[in-house]
Amino acid sequence: LQGFDIGLPTDNLYGLAKIAGSTDGSTTCTWLGGRIYSKLADAKLAEPFLDWEGVQLKRFFFESATRIRYVFRGAILFKGLGGEYLNEFENPITGQRNKVNNFFTQIGTYDFTTEGIVASSRFNGFLAHNPSPLLFTWQVLGDDIWLELDERVRYTPKSTGKEIADNAIFRFGSSLSDVKDRSNVLASACVSSSTQLPFY
């Protein structure tokens, strides 16, 4: 079976699983890295603050052609601007030296359906982008295809009781012919991301 139609919600689920993971339910790994910038209210420009790198393990389970279960877990390690992993960090804004706590997520789940995204019952928040029917933003040029995954959320951790606004956008770039080829369970992809997160 060949083919992929970005206008069909069922093909959007298939394309998401194939580009961001695998359609056979196996575990895949995504590596991410980047730089954190800080901007004070009276500053005209943001300044480099920290580097980071992380990994995300994920699985997509097709419960039907109209519903997939997404299971994931990740970790983020913080680094100095010179590339060294940090155990302590002297904050250039406050002047304080703090112990660095790297970030490890709990196992999370979402259900992606043709009618929208269903968050885990543990999720105490709001999904900013949850269209129905579920159609992602795709861009196609020749044999290049990009998927934009809008993960902007507001949520309130039980540990702090303080709402967090996380403005995260992920973009996956792959080969359209690989996505169309249903004899393969995954399409190799490069991912870029941008996140705007207030300092808490």
C-alpha angles and dihedrals in degrees: 000000000000131000146075128207117191089200094065118083091212090055089048089059091047092047092048093053094044097048100035096036137333134305094221097065096253122142116262131186130222121193118206133180137171151132130280117218126197127210125186119211094252096042120105095208136030117245130213109266112164141347124227142183129194147173132219125200115199145168132197117206118193106218088175138335088276101043136048129179114223116203121183147163131182148182134208125199120197122225138186120250087260092060100256119136111246132231092166132021130199105214108224091205100051099022089227123134111225136184110250116237111197116216124250119174128216118243106282133194138198129177112219110201133173087251097051146291121307114201125211116274086243091062109103100189152059132282110220095200116043111135124183118243090036109242120159126209109266131180122195128189116168106308093341119100130181128196119201113206111196108205100168108150143166116210142159118224114218089224094065107014087218121125117242125201111207114186102193126164122181125194122196119196120199146142118285092211090054091050091049093050103091093184088078122066097212142028117214111242143181116221132206126182143188126197132184111197126165117233112259 
